Every structure is written in C-alpha cells, then in structure tokens.
Amino acid sequence: MPGSSAGQPADRPADPRPRALRRRDTEHRLAHDADVWVASASADGVPYLVPLSFEWDGETLLLATPGDSPTGRNLAATRTTRLGLGPTRDVSMIEGEVEVLPVDALPAERADRFAARTGFDPRVSATAYHWFLVTPTRVQAWREANELTGRELMRAGRWLA
C-alpha cells in the first residue's frame, strides 16, 4: 500500500486548509513561481497544453508566446485560458480572460519585470512574440481529496476569502 510499510498505518493527509490560507498559499505561488501550465483550445475545440513562464503584478498574469504558435492563436481566438499552478498534490487552477498585446505595446517597466523574473525577454527575440495578459475570473486550490470542498477561492473575478 502506498505511504505505508508493514505494521504501520498509511500516512494521512493533513487537515484541510481554511479558504483564507489557500488564498494566501496561491498568492505566494503567484508571487514566487516562474512557470505555469497554460491550457487553451482552438476555435474548433482542439485542446493544447504548454508550460510558459509568467509574471504576476497582483491582478494579472503576464505570459509571452509567439503569436503564430498554437497557444498564441488559441488565446487570441478564444480570449480565455485555464492555468495550472503548482504540483498536482498542491494545485491552483486559474481560469481567466485574455487580452492580447503586441510585444512593443506593454509598458517597459512591466516587460522588464517579466524578463527579470523569467530570464527571457521576448522583446529581443527574432520570433514575433505577443504578450497575453490573463485576468483571473475563477481560482480553485486543493491538495488532497479532503480539500475538494471549499476549493473555490475566486468566482466572477472576486476573491471569496
């Protein structure tokens, strides 16, 4: 049995975190992690999933990818995404609305923060990148099955805790 050895009980998951702690943990990840899984779909529903680096300003996630990549085309066409932040046993799922900006349209300060945080500056790439600003509309966070209840932290763009 996973998590146990002969004669010893299996490890039990920690008690569920209250919603306020889950929000704090999610905001910590947003402030300190550098990469996120980005799910998108084409206009005809073909799914696509890639890891991308991001920068968080407290309200929006900033992503960059080539405008003609599957992800770039999908985000521009549908203007929505779902992001997976953290490992599968401590995940934050973020649904959001997407704004597409040409690479030269973002204020230099924000683009500089992205480059410093991610170690990559799409403004100097020979490939035609776009910025994708994701405004969260729904956020969920859970670790184990015992945290499925109460996992919704944001609904309709408003934090619940």
C-alpha positions in Angstrom: 0.0 0.0 0.0 1.5 3.4 -0.9 2.5 5.5 2.0 2.8 2.6 4.5 5.1 -0.1 5.5 4.3 -3.5 7.2 2.7 -2.9 10.5 2.4 0.9 10.2 -0.7 2.9 9.1 -0.7 4.8 5.8 0.2 8.5 6.1 -3.0 10.5 6.4 -3.3 13.8 4.6 -3.1 17.0 6.6 -6.3 18.6 7.8 -7.9 20.7 5.1 -6.7 24.3 4.9 -9.2 27.1 5.5 -10.1 29.2 2.4 -8.1 32.2 3.6 -4.9 30.0 3.9 -5.5 28.5 0.5 -5.7 32.0 -1.0 -2.5 33.1 0.8 -0.7 29.9 -0.5 -2.0 30.6 -4.0 -0.9 34.3 -3.9 2.5 33.1 -2.6 2.9 30.8 -5.7 1.8 33.6 -8.0 4.4 35.9 -6.5 7.3 33.4 -6.4 6.8 30.6 -9.1 8.0 31.4 -12.6 6.1 28.8 -14.7 2.5 27.8 -15.2 0.7 25.2 -17.3 -1.4 27.0 -20.0 -4.4 25.2 -21.4 -6.1 26.6 -24.5 -8.3 25.3 -27.3 -8.7 26.2 -30.9 -11.9 27.6 -32.2 -13.0 24.1 -33.2 -12.2 22.7 -29.8 -8.7 21.1 -30.2 -7.0 21.3 -26.8 -3.4 22.4 -26.3 -1.3 22.4 -23.2 2.1 24.0 -22.7 4.2 25.3 -19.8 5.0 29.1 -20.0 6.8 31.5 -17.8 4.8 34.3 -16.2 5.0 37.5 -14.2 2.3 38.4 -11.7 1.5 42.0 -10.7 -1.1 41.3 -8.1 -4.0 41.4 -10.5 -2.9 39.8 -13.9 -0.6 37.2 -15.1 1.6 38.2 -18.0 2.6 35.5 -20.5 4.5 35.6 -23.7 4.5 33.2 -26.6 4.8 33.5 -30.4 1.7 34.9 -31.9 1.6 32.2 -34.6 2.1 29.3 -32.2 -0.9 27.0 -31.4 -1.2 28.6 -27.9 -0.9 32.2 -29.3 -3.5 31.5 -32.0 -5.8 29.8 -29.5 -5.6 32.5 -26.8 -6.1 35.3 -29.4 -9.1 33.5 -30.9 -11.0 32.5 -27.7 -9.7 35.1 -25.3 -9.9 32.5 -22.4 -7.5 30.1 -20.7 -7.1 27.8 -17.8 -3.8 27.7 -15.9 -2.4 25.1 -13.6 0.0 26.4 -11.0 2.0 24.1 -8.7 2.3 20.3 -8.5 -0.7 18.0 -8.8 -0.9 17.5 -5.0 -0.9 21.2 -4.3 -2.5 22.8 -7.3 -4.1 26.2 -8.0 -6.4 26.2 -11.1 -6.9 29.7 -12.6 -9.5 30.4 -15.3 -9.1 33.8 -16.9 -9.9 36.3 -19.6 -7.1 37.0 -22.0 -6.0 40.3 -23.5 -3.5 40.1 -26.4 -0.9 42.9 -26.9 1.8 43.3 -29.4 5.3 42.9 -27.9 6.0 46.6 -28.1 2.7 47.7 -26.6 3.5 46.8 -22.9 4.9 49.5 -20.6 8.7 48.9 -20.4 8.6 48.5 -16.5 6.2 45.5 -16.7 8.2 43.9 -19.6 11.4 44.4 -17.6 9.9 42.7 -14.6 8.8 39.8 -16.8 12.4 39.5 -18.3 14.0 39.7 -14.8 11.7 37.1 -13.3 11.7 34.6 -16.2 15.2 35.1 -17.6 13.7 35.6 -21.0 13.0 38.8 -22.9 10.6 38.3 -25.9 11.2 41.9 -27.0 14.7 41.0 -28.3 13.7 37.7 -30.0 13.8 37.3 -33.7 10.5 35.4 -33.4 7.3 37.6 -33.4 6.1 37.3 -29.8 2.9 38.7 -28.3 2.0 39.4 -24.7 -1.0 37.7 -23.2 -2.5 39.4 -20.0 -4.6 36.9 -18.1 -7.1 38.4 -15.6 -8.3 35.7 -13.3 -12.1 35.1 -13.1 -12.1 31.9 -11.2 -9.5 30.3 -8.9 -9.6 27.0 -7.1 -6.9 25.4 -4.9 -6.6 22.0 -3.3 -4.1 19.4 -2.1 -5.9 16.2 -1.4 -9.5 14.9 -1.7 -10.3 16.3 1.7 -9.8 19.8 0.3 -12.2 19.5 -2.7 -14.9 21.0 -0.6 -14.2 24.8 -0.4 -11.7 24.7 -3.2 -13.2 27.7 -5.0 -11.3 30.9 -3.9 -12.5 33.3 -6.6 -15.7 33.5 -8.5 -16.6 36.1 -11.2 -13.3 37.8 -10.6 -13.9 38.3 -6.9 -11.9 36.7 -4.1 -14.2 34.7 -1.7 -11.8 34.9 1.2 
